[in-house]
Amino acid sequence: MKGSKPKLVRSAALLVRVVEVRESDLVLTFLTRKEGKVSCIARAARKSRKRFGGTLEPMHTLDITYDDRGGDLATLKDARLIKPREGLTKSLDALDAAGRALRWLRHVCPPKTPEEAAFDATLELLDALDSGALPVPALVVYGLQLLAHVGYAVDFAACVTCGKACPSDRPAAFDVAKGGLVCQACGGAPRIVSPDLRAVAGGTREGTVAQWNELLSIVDEVMKAHAGFKDE
């Protein structure tokens, strides 16, 4: 709101989007631990690398300070690197997984709503990828955690409509829009998931490459259905 008292905020943050504006400015979207998702204008960030010390990169944990006057855009005052993840940046698969995770995060987290559990889960994923974890399984586990943290938990055990449990040894219908299984009595769904896939999702069985990829597809579709975004 115009005329609001400025609020100087300092917080750990992850950079989730960069948009170039005018000749030298950037509009940056961060997920901060303290205030949730915020967008900031970074004046002259493209004109001088000294302005923010070359820290405005995704994948790394930052410490940022910004001036929030209550409008859609805060003003970035300072950005410092807390934790670089150089190992992650050396793997194309890890970079792809991290990029997808940050895209999910940007879309499913509402503006200026603290999401500390989602923030911490993302740090854990980035650290795992930096340490050489298998990207797809790590991303699937993270995606299921993120959906649960923001209120869209996926249910692979019972019907999301009536609550009836599905026998663990039987295939089940899965509805992406509803975020879980739907029994035949409640109308079912076109997508069928096997008992083995449900066990992998629940962490009770080791998954194959094909199973992890199928779960990644499901998680991605659930994210898009709930947050209303498409591939970019």
Order of alpha helices (4+ residues) and beta strands (2+ residues): beta-beta-beta-beta-beta-alpha-alpha-alpha-beta-beta-beta-beta-alpha-alpha
